Amino acid sequence: MAAIPQLDATLRRLADGGRLHASRTPAERASLALQTAQSVAAAADRWAEAARSMKLRLEPGSRGCSDPSSPPPPAAVLAEEMATGPLATVRLLVLTARALADAERFGLPRLSARPRLANASQGGLPDLVEVDVLPAAISSGLHDRAIFRGFRGTVRCVSSGDTAAFARSWEREIQTRPTSGGVALVLGAGNVTGLAAGDAICQIFEYGRSVLLKLHPLHAVLEPVLREALGPLIAAGVLEIVSGGTDLAQAAVAAPLVTHVHLTGGEGAFDALVWGVPRENGPPTLSRGSPSRSPANWATSLPGSSCRAATRGGSSTLRPT
């Protein structure tokens, strides 16, 4: 496979940045998350406008105008891009900063309700612990109860005992997991511009990894504004943003310095990158293809799932109350 210029140097910088990030205290990581939230807020108008322009160019029919040369649709389109891009990212960073500050002070993040045991739906399976994550606790200062009125989000985790045992396990995980380091490749996709940023933030703050965020070529127009918005993470050495196609993705997946890969997309993209073969003739096997990286090092998210639910072995629900 042909070498991608600057890829090795970029990954070496990220590996160095990841080692430094792993040594940061929760309070230092909280400060970095809050600085990034402020940076995203400052770039929010430019982010939303770039996303609006991109969507109207790439998806004119889905935005209420069948002719790309027709006048722009109502301001609601811009509002949608603002809500699902920079505002969603600011919310995630603020919650991340407050969760890290809580972990430093109390050991665990403050929640809107206490975790509770729930029986598994099938006999013989261990009990589950349900943790409500939406709406956020009133103490967060966010307006979840207005914006997400009528919805509740719950993460279900496998429990090794009662809620006290779960709390102890969760506290140990908070203390140890972000110190592992490594470099995660985040393969950005989808038509929600906040998704790739959210996946990168998850890897940086929940897992303590630095991130190479690769944007789809069609999203290359967003690279400058994302670099501006997420500038504090780039300055801290835990994020680099690049745009490119399949060659770049395959080279990055195979790079020795990349320790984990996060993919948001369909089965076809996963099979092509992991096995190098399509799924037309059934699931890939070792006799039909060899994995470019152990599937155990892949974190996959189907559209609509959360990074946490996809990578922690639990399940998530988002449902009307």
C-alpha positions in Angstrom: 0.0 0.0 0.0 1.4 3.4 -0.9 2.5 5.6 2.0 0.3 8.7 2.8 2.5 11.8 3.1 2.7 13.1 6.6 0.6 10.3 8.1 3.4 8.7 10.1 4.6 12.1 11.4 1.0 13.0 12.4 0.5 9.7 14.2 3.8 10.1 16.1 2.7 13.6 17.3 -0.6 12.1 18.4 1.1 9.2 20.2 3.2 11.7 22.1 0.1 13.8 22.9 -1.8 10.7 24.0 0.9 9.8 26.5 0.8 13.4 28.0 -3.0 13.3 28.0 -3.0 10.0 29.9 -1.1 11.7 32.8 -3.6 14.6 33.1 -5.7 14.7 36.2 -9.5 14.8 36.0 -9.4 18.5 36.8 -7.0 19.2 34.0 -9.1 17.2 31.5 -12.2 19.1 32.7 -10.4 22.4 32.1 -9.5 21.3 28.6 -13.1 20.2 27.8 -14.4 23.5 29.0 -11.9 25.5 27.0 -13.0 23.5 23.9 -16.7 24.2 24.6 -15.9 27.9 24.6 -14.0 27.5 21.4 -16.9 25.6 19.7 -19.3 28.3 20.9 -17.2 31.0 19.4 -17.1 29.2 16.0 -20.8 28.1 16.1 -22.1 30.5 13.5 -19.4 29.6 11.0 -19.8 25.9 11.6 -23.6 26.0 11.1 -23.3 28.1 8.0 -20.7 25.8 6.5 -22.9 22.8 7.2 -26.0 24.5 5.8 -24.1 25.4 2.6 -22.8 21.8 2.3 -26.1 20.2 2.8 -27.9 22.4 0.3 -25.2 21.6 -2.3 -25.1 17.8 -1.7 -28.8 17.2 -0.7 -31.0 19.8 -2.3 -34.0 17.6 -2.6 -33.9 16.6 1.1 -33.9 20.2 2.1 -37.1 21.2 0.4 -35.7 22.6 -2.8 -35.5 20.3 -5.9 -33.4 22.7 -7.8 -29.9 23.5 -6.3 -30.2 27.0 -7.9 -33.4 27.8 -6.1 -33.5 30.2 -3.2 -32.3 28.9 0.2 -35.0 27.2 2.4 -36.2 28.8 5.6 -34.0 29.6 8.5 -35.2 26.3 10.1 -32.5 24.5 8.0 -29.8 26.7 9.6 -31.3 26.1 13.0 -31.2 22.3 12.4 -27.5 22.5 11.5 -26.8 24.7 14.6 -28.6 22.3 16.9 -27.1 19.0 15.6 -23.6 20.4 15.1 -22.0 23.1 17.4 -24.8 23.2 20.0 -24.8 19.4 20.5 -21.0 19.5 20.7 -21.0 22.3 23.3 -23.5 20.3 25.3 -21.4 17.2 25.2 -18.2 19.1 26.2 -20.0 20.9 29.1 -21.4 17.6 30.4 -17.9 16.1 30.0 -16.3 18.9 31.9 -18.8 18.7 34.7 -18.6 14.9 34.9 -14.8 15.1 35.2 -15.0 17.8 37.9 -17.6 15.6 39.8 -15.2 12.6 39.5 -12.4 14.7 41.0 -14.6 15.9 43.9 -17.0 13.0 44.5 -15.6 10.0 42.7 -18.7 9.7 40.4 -20.7 12.1 38.2 -23.8 13.5 39.6 -26.9 12.0 38.0 -30.6 13.0 37.6 -31.6 9.8 39.4 -29.9 7.0 41.3 -28.8 4.0 39.3 -31.3 1.1 39.7 -31.3 -2.6 39.2 -33.5 -4.0 36.4 -34.0 -7.7 35.6 -32.8 -8.9 32.3 -35.5 -9.7 29.8 -34.3 -13.3 29.4 -34.0 -15.8 32.2 -30.5 -16.8 33.4 -28.8 -13.5 32.4 -27.4 -11.3 35.1 -29.3 -8.3 36.4 -28.8 -5.0 34.7 -28.2 -1.6 36.2 -30.1 1.3 34.5 -28.5 4.7 34.5 -30.6 7.7 33.3 -28.5 10.1 31.2 -31.2 12.2 29.5 -32.4 14.7 30.6 -29.2 15.7 32.4 -29.4 16.5 36.1 -30.8 19.9 37.0 -27.5 20.7 38.6 -25.9 20.7 35.2 -27.4 24.0 34.4 -28.5 22.8 30.9 -32.0 23.1 29.5 -32.6 19.4 28.8 -36.0 19.3 30.4 -37.2 22.0 27.9 -35.2 20.9 24.8 -35.8 17.1 25.3 -39.2 17.4 26.8 -41.0 14.1 26.7 -37.9 12.0 26.2 -35.7 9.9 28.5 -32.4 8.3 27.7 -31.2 5.3 29.7 -28.0 3.3 29.5 -28.2 -0.4 30.7 -25.1 -2.0 32.0 -24.3 -5.5 33.2 -24.0 -5.6 37.0 -21.7 -7.8 39.0 -23.8 -7.2 42.1 -26.0 -4.5 43.7 -25.9 -0.8 42.9 -23.2 -0.3 45.5 -20.9 -2.8 43.7 -21.8 -1.1 40.4 -20.8 2.3 41.8 -17.5 1.0 43.0 -16.8 -0.6 39.6 -17.8 2.6 37.8 -15.5 4.7 40.0 -12.5 2.4 39.4 -13.2 2.6 35.6 -13.3 6.4 35.8 -10.0 6.4 37.5 -8.2 3.9 35.3 -9.6 3.9 31.8 -8.6 7.4 30.7 -5.0 6.7 31.7 -4.5 3.9 29.1 -3.4 6.2 26.3 -3.2 5.1 22.6 -4.2 6.6 19.3 -7.8 6.2 18.0 -8.7 6.6 14.4 -12.2 8.0 14.1 -13.7 7.5 10.7 -16.2 10.3 10.4 -19.4 9.8 8.4 -23.0 10.6 8.3 -24.9 13.8 7.5 -24.9 15.1 11.1 -21.9 17.3 11.4 -21.6 17.0 15.2 -21.3 13.2 15.1 -17.6 13.0 14.1 -16.7 15.6 16.7 -18.7 13.8 19.3 -16.9 10.5 18.5 -13.6 12.2 18.8 -14.5 13.8 22.1 -15.6 10.4 23.5 -12.3 8.8 22.6 -10.3 11.7 24.1 -12.1 12.2 27.4 -13.7 8.8 28.1 -10.8 6.7 27.0 -7.8 8.9 27.3 -6.7 8.4 23.7 -5.6 11.0 21.2 -7.5 11.0 17.9 -6.9 11.2 14.2 -10.3 12.3 12.9 -10.7 11.5 9.2 -13.5 13.3 7.4 -15.2 12.0 4.3 -14.1 13.8 1.2 -17.5 15.3 0.8 -17.1 16.9 4.3 -13.7 18.4 3.5 -15.3 21.8 3.4 -15.9 21.5 7.1 -12.3 20.8 8.0 -11.2 24.5 8.5 -14.1 25.3 10.8 -13.8 22.1 12.8 -10.1 22.8 13.3 -11.0 26.3 14.6 -13.8 25.0 16.8 -11.8 22.1 18.3 -8.6 24.1 18.4 -7.8 23.6 22.1 -7.7 19.8 21.5 -5.4 20.2 18.6 -3.1 22.6 20.6 -3.1 20.0 23.4 -1.8 17.4 21.0 -4.8 15.0 21.3 -6.5 15.7 17.9 -5.6 16.0 14.3 -8.2 16.4 11.5 -7.7 15.3 8.0 -9.9 14.7 4.9 -9.5 11.8 2.5 -10.9 8.8 0.9 -10.4 5.0 1.1 -6.6 5.0 0.6 -6.1 7.3 3.6 -8.6 5.2 5.7 -6.9 1.9 4.9 -3.4 3.3 5.5 -4.4 4.7 8.8 -6.2 1.5 9.9 -3.0 -0.5 9.1 -0.7 2.0 10.8 1.1 0.4 13.8 0.7 3.5 16.0 -3.1 3.4 15.7 -4.3 1.3 18.6 -8.1 1.6 18.2 -10.6 2.4 15.4 -14.0 4.0 15.7 -16.3 3.6 12.7 -19.7 5.1 12.3 -21.4 3.6 9.2 -22.7 0.5 7.6 -21.6 -3.1 7.5 -20.1 -2.7 4.0 -17.6 -0.1 5.2 -16.7 -2.2 8.2 -16.2 -5.4 6.2 -14.1 -3.6 3.6 -11.8 -2.0 6.1 -11.5 -5.0 8.5 -11.6 -7.9 6.1 -11.0 -6.3 2.7 -13.9 -8.2 1.2 -17.6 -7.4 0.7 -20.5 -9.2 2.4 -22.4 -10.2 -0.8 -21.7 -13.9 -0.3 -22.3 -14.1 3.4 -20.3 -12.9 6.5 -16.5 -12.7 6.0 -14.4 -15.5 7.4 -10.7 -16.0 8.0 -10.7 -18.2 4.8 -12.0 -15.3 2.7 -10.1 -12.4 4.1 -7.6 -11.5 6.8 -8.4 -8.7 9.2 -6.3 -5.5 8.9 -6.8 -5.1 12.6 -8.3 -7.3 15.3 -12.0 -6.7 15.5 -11.6 -6.4 19.2 -9.9 -3.1 18.7 -12.9 -1.7 16.7 -15.6 0.3 18.2 -18.6 0.5 15.9 -21.6 2.7 16.1 -24.7 2.3 13.9 -26.6 5.5 13.2 -28.5 6.6 16.3 -26.4 4.8 18.9 -24.2 6.5 21.3 -20.4 6.1 21.6 -20.7 5.1 25.2 -23.3 2.4 24.6 -21.4 1.1 21.6 -18.1 0.7 23.3 -18.9 -0.2 26.9 -20.7 -3.4 26.2 -24.1 -2.1 27.4 -27.2 -1.0 25.6 -29.0 2.3 25.3 -32.5 3.4 24.9 -34.1 6.7 23.9 -37.8 6.7 24.2 -40.7 9.0 24.8 -41.8 9.1 28.5 
